[in-house]
Amino acid sequence: MKLLNDSMKKFHVSNFNKYWFWIFIIPIEIYSLIKLIIPFISKNNLMIWDMAGHYFSAVYLKEYLLPFVSGWNPFFFLGYPQNYFYSPLYSYLSAIFGTIIGVKLAFKLILALVILLTPVSFYYFGRKFNFSKLNSAVLMLLMYSVLFIVPLDKHLGGNMHTTFNIGLVGNALALMILFFYLGKLRESWKTKKFIGVSILLSLIILSHLFIAIIAAIAFIAFAIAYLRKREDIYFALKHIALTFGLTAFWVVPFLINLSYTHTIQMPFGFAIPIWAVLLFSTAYLIYTAVSKRKDALPIAILVFMLLSFMFVGYNFLNLQLHFYRFELFFYLIIPFVIVNFFKERDKALAILLIIMSIFILMNVRELHPEGSLDLPLINKVPQFEDGRMLILASPGNQASPHIYQHKVPLESRNHVVKGLFVESSPNSKYLFELEKSLDRYSTVWGILINGSTASDLNYSIIQKQLDLFNINYAFSFYKAEESWESLKQITFFNNKLHDEFKRYIYEVYRVSSSSIIEVLNYTPRVVEQNWEAEVNKWFLSEAVDNVLVSEKVPNYVGTGRETVELLEVSERQDYLRFRVDSPEPVPILIKISEFPNWRAYQDGARIKIYRASPYLMLVYGHGEIELNFSRQWYEIISIIISWGTVLMIFFVSYRKIKERKGCFGRIWRKFLRK
């Protein structure tokens, strides 16, 4: 009996303390490899939902913009400023590594690394909040399993279904970094070391805007919980300053140009009753503040503040945000609350939670890391240089939404009009209205103008809209108008409806013969107030072929006999040179999206660019004219600030390493002991 008791002591739970992380993480990572990563890398064509747009963004960065993070992209929305309004880190990393191993493989490997590091971030989060190694491992398993069970009909972002079935990869990257940040932030308030935590916050900002909002509120919550001394104020200020320095190259242009973004209202409400959860979070905050569990106080404040922001912003302030994207964070905090409440008091509960998590992971449904069907374009789409192409491919008439909208320009290099990043251009809602007019199966959301139904428009208005946007071609599964000239059959899609297959034949049609540059033979009407409302009415009227302007313009009018010769256009369409055959200045409409970075010159002298409806460019001139998309002075300064901050970090880190020789060995041994 004594021998048996001695043996049992050797296998006491506490003897496994230093192994709990490995006992849990190895099965989780093996599961992730088999269930998610291997099918994703081996089979996924990256042409599923939003992933197609993120992949195209990475390809464009690699082929046209590197080493810069942002620039002009002519492929969608009549041209738009890529990565000015969407956090660029995921696509930029894919482009950088894509120069070595190819963008597709780089894109996949980065997501694989994100998936493998996500449970590690949960464990790190638990340890920094003084959870034992066993409880941190249990927390890791619980939080990881939550990513598989959140509502499947909500495009929350960060959970496994929206990561693989929708393709919100930037959200997944930012969510993983967030929990490293929360753990590091708690540690940094004590040590006052601000470089590491600032780098993490910077990576979040550059990965996803909504997770960045959570991180910003988290910083405020931690300040409320811990800000007591002058040293705390210094730490907070240094943390903010360093984060701004690292992200200035993106944050500054984003904030200055915010009026040029357009928020699409998604038709999704909250999956959780905000008011009820807010009451619960208030009770949890009070309990945490008065109990002995004050380690969790910053998290309790964070949950309360984020819920209050959502409740007030959605119900009273009418903020143009997709508030439902914050919901996943609350699902992930539930395991933290449970494990923190019971701590070491109930091993039976820990076992029950482990069994529940394993059951969840073993019964995952409707998760498709292998992606959608590979639908090749059977015949090559011709490249047209005299106009844009409208892709009429409804979500139900292709294997996955957004496939053809990105596959066609990716393979043919045609400029199309609709892409993923709809918030990046105020022209997007007008292009969506045009699509709805032609495609009776279209399910695009959030772009109805004054509640009207665009499909009621007669084709004479639609034809004028096509000409306004320089759309001369259509890739469509049906002939929307008899005047359309069929040029080539491209591919087909078999859609199963009620146990029967319906075949959709996609063809390329010529739909118009407009020019990207046009001399106006009329004086545009000036609209100095209520621009959006007036343009909305104008766009659905017969007067859509007579553009509006947002300010007074010179009193010149073309005769209709002027000719325009396009002399030079860059690959990115960020430089155009053309000649207008006219003895005096005339109004010249350039059917490219307006943006502050555009500059116009006539014979080397700068001329003014006016806004023409909806958001196009109008100049007055004659002879040889140049248009150039160039970086603003504040962009150059912000890039210098960011590079200076990076160099400063390298210099400080180098000095510390030099002063502490052999520190890497000590850090590694310390990590193993932990």
C-alpha positions in Angstrom: 0.0 0.0 0.0 2.8 2.4 0.8 4.4 1.6 -2.5 1.1 2.4 -4.3 0.7 5.7 -2.4 4.3 6.7 -3.3 3.5 6.0 -7.0 0.3 8.0 -6.9 2.2 11.0 -5.5 4.6 10.9 -8.4 1.6 11.2 -10.7 -0.1 14.0 -8.8 -1.7 16.7 -11.0 0.7 19.3 -9.7 3.6 17.3 -11.1 2.3 18.0 -14.6 2.3 21.8 -14.2 5.1 22.5 -16.5 3.7 20.1 -19.1 0.1 21.3 -19.3 0.7 23.6 -22.2 2.2 20.9 -24.3 -0.4 18.3 -23.3 -3.1 20.6 -24.6 -1.4 22.4 -27.5 -0.1 19.3 -29.3 -3.5 17.7 -29.9 -5.0 21.1 -30.8 -2.3 21.8 -33.4 -2.6 18.3 -34.8 -6.4 18.8 -35.0 -5.9 22.2 -36.7 -3.5 20.7 -39.3 -5.8 17.8 -40.2 -9.1 19.6 -40.0 -8.1 23.0 -41.4 -4.6 23.7 -42.6 -3.9 20.7 -44.8 -7.2 20.9 -46.8 -6.8 24.7 -47.1 -3.3 24.6 -48.4 -3.7 21.6 -50.7 -7.2 22.3 -52.2 -8.4 25.9 -51.7 -8.2 28.1 -54.8 -8.8 31.3 -52.7 -11.8 32.1 -54.9 -14.4 32.0 -52.1 -16.5 35.0 -51.0 -14.3 37.8 -49.6 -11.2 35.7 -49.8 -11.1 36.3 -53.6 -10.9 40.0 -53.0 -8.2 39.8 -50.4 -6.2 37.5 -52.6 -6.6 39.9 -55.6 -5.4 42.8 -53.3 -2.2 40.8 -52.4 -1.6 40.1 -56.1 -2.0 43.7 -57.1 0.3 44.8 -54.3 3.0 42.4 -55.4 2.7 43.2 -59.1 2.1 46.9 -59.1 2.6 48.7 -55.7 5.6 47.2 -53.8 7.5 48.4 -51.9 4.6 50.9 -51.1 1.7 49.7 -49.0 -1.0 51.7 -50.8 -1.6 53.2 -54.2 -4.1 53.6 -57.1 -5.9 50.5 -58.2 -7.8 50.9 -61.6 -9.4 47.4 -61.6 -12.5 48.3 -59.5 -14.9 51.1 -58.7 -13.7 53.3 -61.6 -10.3 53.2 -59.8 -9.9 53.5 -56.1 -7.1 54.1 -53.5 -6.1 50.6 -52.4 -5.3 50.2 -48.7 -6.2 53.7 -47.8 -9.3 52.6 -45.9 -8.6 48.9 -45.2 -5.9 47.7 -42.9 -3.2 46.4 -45.2 -1.0 44.0 -43.1 -2.3 40.6 -44.4 -2.2 41.5 -48.1 1.1 43.2 -47.7 2.7 40.3 -46.0 1.3 38.0 -48.7 2.8 40.3 -51.4 6.2 40.5 -49.7 6.6 36.8 -49.2 4.9 36.2 -52.5 7.9 37.7 -54.3 9.8 34.6 -53.1 7.3 31.7 -53.0 4.4 33.1 -55.0 1.4 35.1 -53.6 -1.0 32.1 -53.4 1.3 30.0 -51.3 2.3 32.9 -49.2 -1.3 33.8 -48.6 -2.1 30.3 -47.4 1.0 29.9 -45.2 0.3 33.1 -43.4 -3.3 32.0 -42.6 -1.9 28.6 -41.5 0.5 30.3 -39.1 -2.4 32.5 -37.8 -4.5 29.4 -37.0 -1.6 27.7 -35.2 -0.8 30.7 -33.1 -4.4 31.5 -32.1 -4.6 28.9 -29.3 -1.1 30.0 -28.1 -2.4 33.6 -27.8 -5.3 32.3 -25.6 -2.9 30.5 -23.4 -0.6 33.5 -23.1 -3.6 35.7 -22.3 -4.6 33.3 -19.4 -1.1 33.1 -18.0 -0.6 36.9 -17.9 -3.9 37.2 -15.9 -2.4 34.9 -13.2 -4.2 31.7 -14.3 -2.4 28.5 -13.4 -0.8 26.5 -16.2 -3.6 24.0 -16.0 -6.4 26.7 -16.0 -4.6 28.5 -18.9 -4.6 25.3 -20.9 -8.3 24.7 -20.2 -9.0 28.3 -21.1 -7.1 27.9 -24.4 -9.1 24.8 -25.3 -12.4 26.5 -24.4 -11.7 29.7 -26.3 -10.4 27.8 -29.3 -13.6 25.6 -29.4 -15.7 28.8 -29.2 -14.3 29.8 -32.6 -16.2 26.8 -34.1 -19.6 27.3 -32.6 -20.5 31.0 -32.8 -23.6 31.7 -35.0 -23.0 30.5 -38.5 -25.4 32.9 -40.1 -23.5 35.9 -38.8 -20.5 37.2 -40.7 -18.8 38.1 -37.4 -15.2 37.7 -38.5 -12.5 35.8 -36.5 -14.4 32.6 -36.0 -13.4 29.6 -38.1 -16.5 29.6 -40.4 -16.1 33.3 -41.5 -12.3 32.8 -41.8 -12.5 29.8 -44.2 -16.1 30.0 -45.6 -16.1 33.8 -46.1 -12.4 34.6 -46.1 -12.1 37.4 -43.5 -8.4 36.6 -43.0 -7.4 40.1 -41.8 -9.9 39.7 -38.9 -8.4 36.3 -38.0 -4.9 37.8 -37.9 -5.9 40.7 -35.8 -7.9 38.6 -33.3 -4.9 36.4 -32.7 -2.7 39.4 -32.0 -5.3 41.0 -29.8 -5.0 38.3 -27.0 -1.2 38.6 -27.1 -1.7 42.3 -26.7 -4.1 42.0 -23.8 -1.7 39.8 -21.9 1.3 41.9 -22.8 -0.6 45.1 -21.8 -1.2 43.8 -18.3 2.4 42.8 -17.9 3.6 46.1 -19.3 1.7 48.2 -16.8 3.8 46.6 -14.1 7.2 46.6 -15.9 6.7 49.9 -17.8 8.3 48.4 -20.9 6.4 49.9 -23.8 8.2 48.8 -27.0 6.8 45.2 -27.3 3.2 46.1 -26.4 3.3 49.1 -28.8 4.4 46.8 -31.6 1.5 44.5 -30.9 -1.0 47.3 -30.9 0.5 48.6 -34.1 0.1 45.2 -35.8 -3.6 45.1 -34.7 -4.3 48.5 -36.2 -2.6 47.5 -39.5 -4.6 44.2 -39.5 -8.2 45.1 -38.9 -10.0 48.2 -37.9 -12.7 46.7 -35.7 -10.2 44.7 -33.6 -8.2 47.9 -33.4 -11.3 49.6 -31.8 -11.5 46.8 -29.2 -7.7 47.2 -28.5 -8.1 51.0 -28.1 -11.0 50.5 -25.7 -8.9 47.9 -23.9 -6.1 50.4 -23.4 -8.6 52.9 -21.8 -10.0 50.1 -19.6 -6.5 49.2 -18.4 -5.7 52.8 -17.8 -8.9 53.1 -15.6 -7.9 50.0 -13.7 -4.1 50.7 -13.2 -3.4 54.5 -13.8 -2.3 55.6 -10.3 1.2 57.1 -10.4 3.2 59.5 -12.6 5.1 56.5 -14.0 1.8 55.1 -15.2 1.1 58.3 -17.1 4.5 58.3 -18.7 4.1 54.6 -19.8 0.7 55.4 -21.3 2.0 58.4 -23.2 5.0 56.5 -24.5 2.8 53.6 -25.6 0.5 55.9 -27.5 3.3 57.9 -29.1 5.3 54.8 -30.2 2.1 53.2 -31.6 1.3 56.3 -33.6 4.8 56.5 -34.9 4.7 52.9 -36.2 1.3 53.3 -37.8 1.5 56.9 -39.0 2.1 55.9 -42.6 -1.4 54.4 -42.7 -3.3 56.1 -40.0 -2.7 59.7 -41.1 -3.9 59.2 -44.7 -6.8 57.2 -43.4 -8.0 59.9 -41.0 -7.5 62.8 -43.4 -9.3 61.1 -46.3 -12.1 59.6 -44.3 -14.8 61.6 -46.1 -14.0 59.6 -49.3 -15.0 56.3 -47.7 -18.6 55.0 -48.0 -20.0 52.6 -45.4 -22.4 50.0 -46.6 -25.1 49.1 -44.0 -25.3 45.4 -43.6 -28.8 43.9 -43.0 -27.7 42.0 -39.9 -28.8 42.8 -36.4 -27.1 41.6 -33.2 -27.2 37.9 -32.4 -27.1 38.8 -28.7 -29.6 41.1 -26.8 -27.2 44.0 -26.1 -29.3 45.5 -23.2 -29.4 42.2 -21.3 -25.7 41.5 -21.8 -24.9 45.1 -20.7 -26.8 44.5 -17.5 -24.9 41.3 -16.9 -21.5 43.0 -17.7 -22.4 45.7 -15.1 -23.0 43.1 -12.5 -19.8 41.3 -13.4 -17.9 44.6 -13.2 -19.2 45.3 -9.7 -18.5 41.8 -8.6 -14.9 42.0 -9.9 -14.3 45.4 -8.3 -15.5 44.3 -4.8 -14.2 40.7 -4.8 -10.7 39.3 -4.4 -10.6 38.6 -8.2 -9.3 42.0 -9.2 -6.9 40.5 -11.7 -9.9 40.4 -14.0 -10.9 44.0 -13.4 -9.4 45.4 -16.7 -11.3 42.8 -18.7 -14.5 43.5 -16.8 -14.1 47.2 -17.5 -13.3 46.4 -21.2 -16.4 44.3 -21.6 -18.6 47.0 -20.0 -17.1 49.8 -22.1 -17.3 47.9 -25.4 -21.0 46.9 -24.8 -21.8 50.5 -23.8 -20.2 51.8 -27.0 -22.2 49.3 -29.1 -25.5 50.0 -27.3 -25.2 53.8 -27.5 -23.5 53.9 -30.9 -26.1 51.7 -32.6 -29.3 52.9 -30.9 -28.6 56.6 -30.3 -25.7 57.9 -32.3 -26.4 56.0 -35.5 -22.7 55.5 -36.1 -21.9 54.0 -39.5 -20.2 50.8 -38.1 -21.0 47.1 -38.5 -21.4 46.7 -34.7 -22.1 43.0 -35.0 -18.4 42.4 -35.8 -17.6 43.0 -32.1 -19.8 40.1 -30.9 -17.2 37.4 -31.2 -15.1 39.0 -28.5 -17.9 38.5 -26.0 -18.2 34.8 -26.8 -14.5 34.4 -26.3 -14.6 36.2 -22.9 -17.2 33.8 -21.5 -14.6 31.0 -20.9 -12.4 33.6 -19.2 -15.2 34.5 -16.8 -16.0 30.9 -16.1 -12.5 29.7 -15.5 -11.6 32.8 -13.5 -14.7 32.3 -11.3 -13.9 28.8 -10.3 -10.1 29.0 -10.5 -8.6 25.9 -8.7 -11.7 25.1 -6.7 -13.4 22.6 -8.9 -11.2 20.1 -10.9 -14.4 18.3 -11.9 -15.6 21.4 -13.7 -12.3 21.6 -15.6 -12.7 18.0 -16.7 -16.3 18.7 -17.8 -15.2 21.8 -19.8 -12.5 19.8 -21.5 -14.9 17.1 -22.5 -17.4 19.7 -23.8 -14.6 21.3 -25.9 -13.5 18.0 -27.3 -17.2 17.2 -28.2 -17.5 20.6 -30.0 -14.3 20.1 -32.0 -15.3 16.5 -33.0 -18.7 17.6 -34.2 -17.9 20.6 -36.4 -20.3 21.1 -39.3 -20.5 23.3 -42.5 -16.8 24.2 -42.3 -15.1 24.2 -45.7 -11.3 25.0 -45.6 -11.0 23.2 -48.9 -12.8 26.1 -50.5 -15.3 26.3 -53.4 -15.3 24.4 -56.7 -12.6 25.3 -59.1 -14.5 26.9 -62.0 -12.0 27.7 -64.7 -12.8 30.1 -67.5 -13.0 27.6 -70.3 -12.2 30.2 -72.9 -9.9 33.1 -72.4 -11.6 36.5 -71.8 -10.2 39.0 -74.3 -8.5 42.0 -72.9 -10.2 45.3 -73.8 -8.4 48.6 -73.4 -11.2 50.9 -74.6 -13.5 50.5 -71.7 -14.5 48.8 -68.5 -16.3 45.5 -68.1 -19.4 44.9 -65.9 -19.5 41.5 -64.3 -23.1 40.3 -64.0 -22.8 37.2 -61.9 -25.3 36.9 -59.1 -24.2 35.0 -55.9 -26.6 32.1 -56.8 -25.3 31.9 -60.3 -21.7 31.1 -59.5 -20.0 28.7 -57.1 -19.4 31.4 -54.5 -20.1 35.1 -54.4 -17.4 37.4 -55.8 -15.6 34.6 -57.8 -16.1 36.0 -61.3 -15.9 39.6 -60.1 -12.2 38.8 -59.2 -11.3 35.8 -61.4 -12.1 37.7 -64.7 -9.8 40.7 -64.0 -7.2 38.5 -62.4 -6.9 36.3 -65.5 -7.7 38.8 -68.3 -6.4 42.1 -66.8 -9.7 43.8 -67.7 -10.8 46.7 -65.5 -14.1 45.8 -64.0 -16.4 47.9 -61.8 -17.3 45.9 -58.7 -14.8 44.5 -56.2 -14.7 43.6 -52.5 -13.6 46.8 -50.9 -16.8 48.7 -51.4 -16.2 51.2 -48.6 -13.1 52.5 -50.4 -15.0 54.5 -53.0 -18.2 56.7 -52.8 -18.9 55.5 -56.4 -19.6 52.0 -55.2 -23.2 52.5 -54.3 -24.0 53.9 -57.8 -22.2 51.0 -59.5 -24.3 48.7 -57.3 -27.5 50.5 -58.4 -26.5 49.9 -62.0 -25.9 46.2 -61.3 -29.3 45.9 -59.7 -30.9 47.5 -62.8 -29.5 44.9 -65.1 -29.4 41.8 -62.9 -32.8 40.7 -61.6 -31.0 38.0 -59.4 -28.7 40.5 -57.7 -28.7 40.4 -53.9 -26.3 43.3 -53.2 -27.2 45.0 -50.0 -27.3 48.4 -48.5 -27.4 50.5 -51.6 -31.1 51.3 -52.3 -31.4 55.0 -53.0 -34.4 56.7 -51.4 -36.1 53.3 -51.2 -36.5 53.1 -54.9 -36.2 49.9 -57.0 -33.4 50.3 -59.5 -34.8 47.5 -61.7 -37.8 49.7 -62.6 -35.5 52.0 -64.7 -36.0 52.0 -68.4 -33.0 51.0 -70.5 -32.4 54.5 -71.9 -31.3 55.6 -68.4 -29.2 52.5 -67.9 -27.4 53.1 -71.2 -26.5 56.6 -70.1 -25.2 55.2 -66.8 -23.0 52.7 -68.7 -21.6 55.5 -70.8 -21.0 57.7 -67.7 -18.9 55.0 -66.2 -17.1 54.0 -69.4 -18.6 50.5 -69.3 -18.3 49.1 -72.8 -18.4 45.4 -72.1 -20.4 43.0 -69.9 -19.5 39.5 -68.7 -23.0 38.0 -68.1 -25.0 34.8 -68.0 -27.9 36.4 -70.0 -28.4 39.1 -72.6 -30.0 42.0 -70.7 -30.8 44.1 -73.8 -31.3 43.2 -77.5 -28.7 45.8 -78.5 -25.9 43.9 -76.7 -23.5 42.3 -79.2 -22.3 38.8 -78.2 -18.6 38.5 -78.7 -17.5 35.2 -77.1 -18.8 32.4 -74.9 -16.5 32.0 -71.9 -17.8 29.4 -69.4 -20.8 27.9 -67.8 -22.1 27.1 -64.3 -24.5 24.3 -63.3 -26.7 25.4 -60.5 -28.8 22.8 -58.6 -32.3 24.0 -58.0 -35.0 21.7 -56.5 -33.0 18.6 -57.5 -32.6 19.9 -61.0 -29.6 21.5 -62.6 -29.9 24.7 -64.5 -27.0 25.7 -66.7 -25.9 29.3 -67.0 -23.8 30.2 -70.0 -21.5 33.2 -69.5 -20.6 35.3 -72.5 -18.8 38.6 -73.1 -21.0 41.3 -74.7 -20.3 44.7 -76.2 -22.7 47.0 -74.6 -21.5 50.5 -75.5 -18.7 52.5 -77.2 -18.0 55.3 -74.7 -14.7 57.0 -74.1 -12.9 57.4 -70.7 -12.3 61.0 -71.5 -15.1 63.2 -72.9 -15.5 66.8 -73.9 -18.8 68.3 -72.6 -20.9 70.4 -74.9 -23.0 71.8 -72.0 -22.5 73.7 -68.8 -22.8 71.4 -65.7 -25.4 72.3 -63.1 -23.9 73.5 -59.8 -25.0 71.8 -56.6 -23.3 73.4 -53.6 -25.5 71.9 -50.9 -27.0 68.4 -50.2 -24.7 66.8 -52.8 -25.5 63.2 -51.9 -29.3 63.7 -52.1 -29.2 65.7 -55.3 -26.8 63.2 -57.0 -29.0 60.2 -55.9 -32.0 61.7 -57.6 -30.0 62.7 -60.7 -28.5 59.2 -61.1 -31.9 57.6 -61.5 -33.2 60.3 -63.9 -33.0 60.9 -67.7 -30.6 63.8 -66.9 -27.9 61.3 -65.8 -25.9 62.1 -69.0 -25.5 65.8 -67.9 -23.2 65.7 -64.9 -23.5 67.9 -61.9 -20.6 69.8 -60.2 -20.0 70.6 -56.6 -18.8 74.3 -57.1 -18.9 77.0 -59.7 -17.0 76.2 -62.9 -15.6 78.4 -65.7 -18.0 79.5 -68.4 -16.6 77.4 -71.2 -18.6 74.9 -73.3 -17.5 72.4 -76.0 -18.9 72.6 -79.5 -19.2 68.8 -80.0 -16.5 68.9 -82.7 -13.5 68.5 -80.4 -11.4 65.4 -80.5 -9.5 63.7 -77.7 -6.4 61.7 -78.3 -5.1 59.5 -75.5 -1.3 59.7 -75.7 -0.2 57.7 -72.7 -1.7 55.6 -69.9 0.3 53.9 -67.1 -0.4 50.3 -66.1 -1.9 51.4 -62.8 -3.9 54.1 -64.7 -2.4 56.6 -62.1 -0.9 58.6 -65.0 -2.7 59.8 -68.1 -1.6 62.1 -70.9 -4.0 63.2 -73.6 -4.5 66.0 -76.2 -7.7 67.9 -76.7 -8.0 69.5 -80.1 -9.6 72.8 -79.2 -8.4 76.5 -79.6 -9.7 77.4 -76.1 -10.4 75.7 -72.8 -13.4 73.3 -72.7 -14.9 71.1 -69.9 -13.3 67.7 -70.0 -14.9 64.8 -68.0 -12.4 62.1 -66.9 -14.4 59.0 -65.9 -12.0 58.0 -63.1 -12.8 58.3 -59.4 -12.0 61.6 -57.8 -9.5 61.6 -54.9 -7.4 64.4 -53.4 -4.1 62.8 -54.6 -5.0 63.5 -58.3 -3.1 66.4 -59.9 -3.8 67.9 -63.4 -1.4 69.9 -65.6 -1.7 71.7 -68.9 1.6 72.3 -70.6 3.3 71.9 -67.3 1.1 74.3 -65.4 -1.2 72.9 -62.7 -5.0 73.3 -63.4 -7.9 72.7 -61.0 -9.8 69.5 -60.8 -13.6 69.8 -60.1 -15.9 67.1 -58.7 -18.4 65.8 -61.3 -21.2 63.6 -60.3 -21.2 61.1 -58.8 -17.5 61.3 -57.9 -15.7 61.7 -61.2 -13.1 64.4 -62.3 -13.7 67.4 -64.5 -11.0 69.8 -65.7 -11.1 72.8 -68.0 -8.3 73.0 -70.6 -7.1 72.3 -74.1 -4.0 71.1 -75.8 -1.8 68.5 -74.0 -3.1 67.7 -70.5 -1.6 65.3 -67.9 -3.2 63.7 -64.8 -1.1 62.1 -62.1 -1.9 60.3 -58.9 0.8 61.3 -56.5 1.4 61.1 -52.7 0.3 64.1 -50.6 2.8 65.9 -48.4 1.3 64.5 -45.3 1.7 60.9 -46.6 5.4 61.5 -47.2 5.8 63.0 -43.7 3.9 60.1 -42.1 6.1 57.6 -44.0 9.2 59.3 -42.7 7.8 59.3 -39.1 7.1 55.6 -39.3 10.5 54.7 -40.7 12.2 56.9 -38.1 10.3 55.1 -35.4 11.3 51.7 -36.7 15.0 52.8 -36.9 14.7 54.2 -33.3 13.4 50.8 -32.1 16.2 49.0 -33.8 18.8 51.3 -32.3 17.4 51.0 -28.8 17.1 47.2 -29.1 20.7 46.9 -30.4 22.1 48.9 -27.5 20.2 46.8 -25.0 21.4 43.6 -26.7 25.0 44.8 -26.7 24.8 45.7 -23.0 23.3 42.3 -22.1 25.4 39.8 -24.0 24.0 36.3 -23.9 20.5 37.6 -23.2 19.0 35.4 -25.9 20.1 32.3 -24.0 18.7 33.6 -20.8 15.4 34.5 -22.4 15.0 31.1 -24.0 15.8 29.3 -20.7 13.3 31.6 -18.9 10.6 30.8 -21.5 11.1 27.0 -21.0 10.9 27.4 -17.2 7.6 29.2 -17.6 
